[in-house]
């Protein structure tokens, strides 16, 4: 019967741990907090005019403003919004272009609404992106992360020997991510194909007409870009508004428009630029990003849906990467922690929240292992035995049953705070085992039989053990409904309840089975 009970409990432990594998309990760095703001980042096609970007931004902002839970919003077209920590890490502070805009959205106070900010963003995102898609724009709904800010939730860094091929591989990965469930706001840090006008002045012809380069450059500059000519004086304003002159957009959209511009010669004649200036369009070179002196192409994405942990997307991406079209003779390697050292072959390195999650859980796992070692050393030093501490520490894996089931029942992510709660719980649960076995030791020293001592230990020590468990559970209730610290509360509450109940049953039985053969001179 004793062996049957232990086998059943072991089976329950393994079954609960398998919930991680079957994704019944998802692992994530931290859940989204209930914030009071979010941003809408809009990228129009390269070369889009400021007026066009402003019109699209205004339409999206009008839709956002209709949301009852939105208190107010501000739009920033062609320039960056006031920087915050998240924007600094994502490099939003350097967004200065006519095709870029930003909508800063402020929600009503979280105490005045029942819906979490993350749920609001998930609800608004499809409509916002539908409006943006109509105009060929890419709109991202960006939330303030609960943990350390990263470039994006999912970041794929593509390395390789040829930058053009890196871009082609990155585009394929971008398309794969866009077709992956729960992945949203897919983007990459590669500009669209865009050309610029190149002006070549025939100096001989220009000199015949009595024109110099300064006159020609001045005319073209005024036509193509705003030239400040004065300032609007406002009595109560510190910064005055510049008054600029620029050719109407409808008159500078093609090379023929530029060629038809008139320049006044020194003799007073109005001459067309096309008479002595040739205009051609040349493609712009794309920006090259580097990380640790290595060329890299970034593909970015966020998560929203049933499973919002990047771990499951990245770990299941290996098979998808096999379908990529690579240059002949090359392969693609995956890196999860470190950057590839060489650029002789192509590689994708996963970064973003995944990197932070991996590092945090690795460090917490090491901390948990160190804690177990110190607990074992401490108990060995007190009891002067090596087997008894092992029995006492059986309570620690028993707590996993309650921790995992608790997260499943509450439909919560197993987060970094959950791991911290599990580490903290280890010492509490071992204390319960110490209470039981220490009492057994005392009764054996008084001459009681091993069986009687074990039974009495379970009966006598139940009250203090339950009181300890009760105080832990009651104390954790306070933070149970906090989005960030919910995992800590669930670990403490679920682990304490399960481990307490099972400790009162399992620890006496295991100790009895291990010392039964020598109960006349028990080890304890």
C-alpha atoms as one frame of an Amber mdcrd trajectory, in Angstrom:
protein
   0.000   0.000   0.000   2.823   2.360   0.835   4.534   1.750  -2.497   1.225
   2.140  -4.326   0.652   5.497  -2.669   4.133   6.724  -3.596   3.710   5.548
  -7.192   0.364   7.358  -7.479   1.789  10.602  -6.073   4.814  10.347  -8.375
   2.458   9.831 -11.305   0.469  12.919 -10.315   3.700  14.929 -10.106   4.812
  13.815 -13.573   1.346  14.469 -15.000   1.278  18.011 -13.658   4.794  18.706
 -14.947   3.709  17.521 -18.399   1.282  20.460 -18.486   4.252  22.609 -19.487
   4.922  20.350 -22.463   1.275  20.309 -23.578   1.025  24.088 -23.046  -1.809
  23.819 -20.537   0.389  26.137 -18.465   2.365  28.594 -20.586   5.761  29.993
 -19.607   6.327  33.721 -20.028   8.706  36.330 -18.632   5.969  38.520 -17.131
   2.279  39.014 -17.983   1.077  42.339 -19.318   0.326  44.894 -16.639  -2.782
  47.087 -16.623  -1.227  50.295 -17.930  -2.865  53.661 -18.565  -1.397  54.266
 -22.024  -0.250  52.729 -25.276   1.146  53.907 -28.617   0.213  53.424 -32.242
   3.326  53.489 -34.439   2.585  54.185 -38.110   4.992  53.696 -41.026   3.828
  54.827 -44.451   5.701  53.770 -47.620   9.062  55.452 -48.139   8.769  58.879
 -49.716   5.194  59.527 -48.565   4.572  63.212 -48.051   3.991  64.685 -44.623
   0.466  65.718 -45.622  -0.441  62.197 -46.706   0.980  60.707 -43.510  -0.939
  63.259 -41.451  -4.211  62.377 -43.199  -3.827  58.641 -42.516  -2.749  59.316
 -38.931  -5.782  61.536 -38.426  -8.126  58.790 -39.641  -6.592  56.186 -37.320
  -6.610  58.650 -34.419 -10.287  59.418 -35.045 -11.094  55.711 -34.786  -9.090
  55.375 -31.568 -10.805  58.468 -30.149 -14.228  56.825 -30.525 -13.242  54.172
 -27.974 -15.083  55.016 -24.704 -12.114  53.880 -22.600  -9.744  56.320 -24.331
  -9.393  59.544 -22.349  -7.367  61.500 -24.913  -4.636  61.139 -27.517  -1.882
  63.150 -29.191  -0.559  62.693 -32.713   3.021  63.307 -33.821   3.576  63.345
 -37.584   7.059  63.380 -39.043   8.614  63.489 -35.606   8.912  61.344 -32.498
   6.613  61.510 -29.493   8.080  62.512 -26.119  10.470  59.699 -25.324   9.911
  57.111 -22.624  12.026  54.171 -21.491  10.279  51.718 -23.789  10.594  54.064
 -26.760  14.260  54.631 -26.003  15.022  50.899 -26.225  12.920  50.525 -29.380
  14.644  53.588 -30.916  11.405  55.504 -31.388  13.270  58.681 -30.460  15.046
  58.677 -33.850  11.867  58.443 -35.919  12.210  61.632 -37.967  10.753  61.269
 -41.467   7.753  62.425 -43.470   6.390  58.871 -43.701   6.436  58.223 -39.945
   3.944  59.137 -37.235   3.058  58.246 -33.681  -0.210  58.357 -31.734   0.149
  58.529 -27.956  -3.082  57.182 -26.413  -4.067  57.737 -22.777  -6.722  55.494
 -21.247  -9.131  56.289 -18.448  -7.895  55.413 -14.983  -7.588  51.660 -14.468
  -9.841  51.878 -11.402 -12.596  53.300 -13.603 -12.635  50.460 -16.141 -13.104
  46.712 -15.973 -11.093  45.911 -19.113  -7.334  45.506 -18.931  -5.207  47.730
 -21.157  -3.807  44.661 -22.914  -7.317  43.474 -23.794  -8.179  46.941 -25.109
  -5.119  46.850 -27.373  -5.979  43.384 -28.644  -9.512  44.547 -29.436  -8.446
  47.716 -31.251  -5.470  46.265 -33.155  -7.379  44.548 -36.040  -9.377  47.698
 -36.885  -6.332  49.955 -36.666  -4.352  47.684 -38.959  -7.283  47.419 -41.375
  -7.337  51.209 -41.765  -3.556  51.338 -42.211  -3.568  48.547 -44.798  -5.950
  50.541 -47.013  -3.204  53.132 -47.475  -0.266  50.724 -47.684   0.853  51.614
 -44.171   2.096  49.423 -41.336   0.539  50.219 -37.950   1.746  48.660 -34.703
  -0.047  48.862 -31.358   2.763  49.118 -28.822   2.222  48.533 -25.112   4.539
  49.397 -22.262   6.102  46.075 -21.194   5.859  44.968 -17.549   9.505  43.918
 -17.523  12.734  45.160 -19.073  12.057  46.941 -22.389  13.327  45.144 -25.480
  13.452  45.985 -29.172  10.355  43.815 -29.613   8.764  40.716 -28.099  10.190
  38.588 -30.915  13.378  39.709 -32.639  15.024  37.684 -35.399  18.565  38.833
 -36.184  19.774  37.583 -39.556  23.543  37.400 -40.128  25.495  36.309 -43.180
  28.261  37.014 -45.708  26.093  38.930 -48.216  23.815  41.760 -47.092  21.409
  41.515 -50.043  20.897  37.819 -49.342  20.384  38.616 -45.653  17.516  40.891
 -46.668  15.986  38.140 -48.829  16.193  35.636 -45.956  14.777  38.213 -43.542
  11.826  38.817 -45.848  11.049  35.093 -45.899  11.230  34.912 -42.092   8.971
  37.970 -41.886   6.386  36.229 -44.053   6.611  33.064 -41.946   6.042  35.053
 -38.755   3.109  36.890 -40.324   1.439  33.523 -40.976   2.133  32.190 -37.473
  -0.712  31.984 -34.981  -0.750  34.589 -32.172   2.004  36.644 -33.866   1.052
  40.256 -34.657   2.667  43.558 -35.667   5.281  41.892 -37.879   7.799  44.402
 -39.218  11.436  44.661 -40.244  14.099  47.336 -40.182  14.572  47.500 -43.944
  13.428  50.475 -46.001  11.189  50.009 -49.020  12.704  50.479 -52.460  12.802
  54.215 -53.043  14.515  56.461 -55.550  15.735  60.034 -55.365  16.045  62.722
 -58.012  19.564  63.419 -59.205  20.285  66.778 -60.849  23.217  67.104 -63.252
  23.967  70.692 -64.303  25.544  71.375 -67.687  27.906  74.120 -66.536  28.806
  75.244 -70.057  25.182  75.853 -71.039  24.433  77.495 -67.706  27.336  79.909
 -68.110  26.152  80.835 -71.608  22.853  81.937 -70.093  24.669  83.856 -67.374
  23.688  81.452 -64.570  25.825  80.117 -61.760  25.446  77.031 -59.593  24.163
  79.004 -56.619  21.142  80.288 -58.547  20.295  76.824 -59.823  20.714  75.135
 -56.443  18.639  77.856 -54.785  15.788  77.385 -57.256  15.771  73.599 -56.921
  16.080  73.803 -53.138  13.105  76.158 -52.838  11.016  73.905 -55.066  11.864
  70.619 -53.368  12.217  71.603 -49.719  10.821  74.334 -47.540  12.877  77.506
 -47.270  12.233  79.745 -44.242  11.708  83.364 -45.296  10.349  84.926 -42.105
   8.808  84.206 -38.692   5.285  84.591 -37.379   5.486  86.804 -34.332   3.385
  85.657 -31.370   3.595  87.851 -28.333   3.176  85.167 -25.666   5.160  82.398
 -27.342   8.820  81.713 -26.599   9.473  79.943 -29.905   8.295  81.729 -33.029
   6.709  79.846 -35.931   8.802  79.921 -39.155   7.146  80.930 -42.418   8.465
  78.781 -45.275   8.089  78.825 -49.030   7.827  75.577 -51.002   6.416  74.591
 -54.353   3.011  72.938 -54.232   3.260  69.137 -54.137   1.214  68.772 -57.320
   3.871  70.765 -59.189   6.903  68.741 -58.074   5.866  65.116 -58.394   7.714
  64.233 -61.619  10.975  65.026 -63.375   9.076  67.011 -66.023   7.685  69.271
 -63.304  11.209  70.031 -62.138  12.502  70.606 -65.660   9.747  73.152 -66.301
  10.798  75.334 -63.353  11.936  78.806 -64.382  15.209  80.494 -63.456  15.856
  84.184 -64.026  19.110  84.855 -65.844  21.328  87.885 -65.320  19.834  89.358
 -68.498  16.336  89.093 -67.067  15.190  86.150 -69.190  13.122  83.311 -67.608
  14.754  80.026 -68.542  13.570  76.460 -67.968  15.779  74.219 -65.856  15.426
  71.515 -68.468  17.524  73.559 -70.881  20.698  73.022 -68.890  19.819  70.509
 -66.120  19.270  66.793 -66.655  17.077  65.065 -64.052  17.234  61.337 -63.358
  15.946  59.011 -60.653  18.469  56.881 -58.784  17.628  54.183 -56.223  18.532
  54.955 -52.636  20.816  52.572 -50.814  19.275  50.828 -47.827  20.529  51.437
 -44.309  22.952  48.863 -42.933  22.574  47.990 -39.261  25.382  46.472 -37.239
  25.511  44.702 -33.913  28.929  44.143 -32.373  30.483  45.113 -35.721  28.500
  42.473 -37.640  25.940  43.303 -40.309  22.448  42.361 -39.205  18.894  42.577
 -40.522  16.181  42.809 -37.872  12.732  41.227 -38.126  10.354  42.267 -35.346
   7.031  40.911 -34.081   4.744  40.950 -31.054   2.437  38.403 -29.470  -1.330
  38.570 -28.904  -3.738  35.669 -28.609  -4.117  32.458 -26.651  -0.399  31.824
 -26.153   1.410  35.133 -25.788   4.792  33.674 -24.941   7.507  33.996 -27.611
   9.081  30.767 -26.381   6.486  28.602 -28.127   6.797  30.455 -31.428  10.591
  30.297 -31.490  10.905  26.692 -30.314   8.448  25.611 -33.002  10.133  27.597
 -35.759  12.947  25.203 -36.594  10.861  23.178 -39.040   9.568  26.316 -40.749
  13.100  27.594 -41.321  13.881  24.475 -43.339  11.515  25.733 -46.047  13.554
  28.898 -46.705  15.208  29.448 -50.065  18.906  29.935 -49.327  21.815  30.762
 -51.640  23.336  27.643 -53.169  25.963  26.045 -50.962  24.840  27.798 -47.774
  22.807  26.733 -44.744  20.968  28.568 -41.962  21.863  28.028 -38.302  19.811
  29.030 -35.260  21.272  30.729 -32.188  19.299  31.214 -28.986  21.731  32.814
 -26.536  24.879  34.096 -28.220  25.607  35.957 -31.414  27.257  33.923 -34.211
  31.016  34.432 -34.162  31.600  34.074 -37.911  29.869  35.455 -40.986  30.896
  32.651 -43.329  27.374  31.183 -43.309  23.861  32.492 -42.697  22.384  32.449
 -39.215  19.332  33.664 -37.327  19.724  34.655 -33.707  16.536  34.993 -31.644
  16.425  37.997 -29.348  13.868  40.234 -27.652  11.715  39.012 -24.778  12.850
  35.464 -25.583  16.435  36.369 -24.689  15.381  37.991 -21.411  13.117  35.040
 -20.552  15.846  32.516 -21.229  18.430  34.390 -19.175  16.090  35.071 -16.239
  14.829  31.486 -15.961  18.378  30.183 -16.353  19.595  32.408 -13.525  16.598
  31.572 -11.328  17.149  27.874 -12.018  20.759  28.204 -10.897  19.607  30.111
  -7.809  17.094  27.351  -7.044  19.802  24.707  -7.333  22.129  26.662  -5.043
  19.293  27.076  -2.531  18.713  23.303  -2.511  22.413  22.655  -1.894  22.535
  25.059   1.035  19.325  23.630   2.506  20.802  20.139   2.304  24.096  21.243
   3.903  22.208  23.014   6.698  20.081  19.970   7.528  23.075  17.618   7.358
  24.902  19.868   9.795  21.993  19.774  12.233  21.037  16.076  12.094  24.558
  14.741  11.400  23.094  12.319   8.872  23.087  12.206   5.065  19.878  10.280
   4.353  17.468  12.158   6.592  17.871  15.487   4.728  16.933  13.734   1.473
  13.662  12.587   3.056  12.950  16.080   4.334  13.556  17.628   0.915  10.963
  15.361  -0.723   8.468  18.086   0.226   9.991  20.423  -2.377   8.972  18.490
  -5.522   5.589  17.842  -3.901   4.984  21.591  -3.921   5.287  21.557  -7.730
   1.955  19.740  -7.921   0.160  22.632  -6.276   2.178  25.302  -8.082   1.450
  23.972 -11.575  -2.184  23.085 -10.864  -2.679  26.504  -9.305  -1.506  28.237
 -12.482  -3.748  25.987 -14.562  -6.822  26.656 -12.413  -6.204  30.419 -12.432
  -5.412  30.351 -16.178  -2.189  32.214 -15.430   1.259  32.192 -17.007   4.170
  30.601 -15.174   6.341  33.691 -14.917   9.573  34.844 -13.326   7.645  35.800
 -10.183   6.204  32.266 -10.115   9.750  30.923 -10.105  10.697  33.284  -7.280
   7.732  31.989  -5.287   8.842  28.404  -5.893  12.339  29.194  -4.597  10.947
  30.925  -1.507   8.585  28.019  -0.892  11.419  25.479  -0.767  12.594  26.635
   2.651   9.069  26.765   4.074   8.207  23.252   2.955  11.454  21.759   4.255
  10.654  23.341   7.620   7.483  21.231   7.790   9.494  18.085   7.127  11.998
  19.076   9.807   9.160  19.450  12.333   7.951  15.926  11.592  11.294  14.123
  11.576  12.625  16.053  14.556   9.616  14.870  16.567  10.213  11.289  15.395
  13.793  11.593  16.617  12.684  12.829  20.032  10.168   9.986  20.469  12.723
   7.390  19.406  15.137   8.744  21.993  12.380   8.337  24.580  12.102   4.660
  23.686   9.073   4.637  21.409   8.944   2.276  18.455   9.552   3.634  14.971
   5.956   3.038  13.876   4.481   4.760  16.937   6.909   7.660  16.631   5.975
   8.230  12.987   2.237   8.084  13.704   2.516  10.443  16.679   4.616  12.891
  14.647   1.857  13.186  12.059  -0.771  13.725  14.746   1.123  16.141  17.002
   2.867  18.283  14.370  -0.210  18.743  12.169  -1.407  21.862  14.000   1.817
  23.930  13.746   2.285  22.835  10.136  -1.254  23.889   9.217  -0.807  27.203
  11.025   2.359  27.875   9.042   0.587  27.010   5.795  -2.375  29.189   6.719
  -0.239  32.250   7.348   1.529  31.820   3.998  -1.753  31.433   2.100  -3.438
  34.384   3.811  -0.414  36.600   3.241  -0.299  35.708  -0.457  -3.984  36.480
  -1.058  -3.153  40.187  -0.964  -1.178  40.021  -4.230  -3.202  37.280  -5.934
  -4.979  39.650  -8.321  -2.016  41.854  -9.157  -1.097  41.205 -12.825   2.651
  41.119 -12.173   2.834  39.369  -8.795  -0.016  36.939  -9.388   2.472  34.193
 -10.250   4.257  34.688  -6.928   0.957  34.427  -5.044  -0.161  31.312  -6.935
   3.165  29.571  -6.286   3.033  30.359  -2.582  -0.637  29.448  -2.161  -0.869
  26.423  -4.452   2.512  25.033  -3.474   1.843  25.483   0.234  -1.564  23.800
   0.154  -0.440  20.810  -1.920   2.890  20.341  -0.196   1.400  20.668   3.298
  -1.238  18.021   2.675   1.156  15.649   0.931   3.991  16.272   3.410   1.832
  15.058   6.317   1.247  11.828   4.388   4.376  11.209   2.330   7.239  12.305
   4.623   6.342   9.985   7.555   5.814   7.080   5.150   9.097   7.640   3.280
  11.038   8.061   6.519   9.497   4.874   7.914  10.340   2.908   4.752  13.954
   4.153   4.700  14.671   3.410   8.379  12.470   0.369   8.921  15.319  -2.104
   8.422  17.278  -0.533  11.257  14.421   0.776  13.428  15.892  -0.755  16.541
  18.821   1.681  16.195  17.261   4.278  13.901  19.411   6.633  11.945  17.719
   9.790  13.179
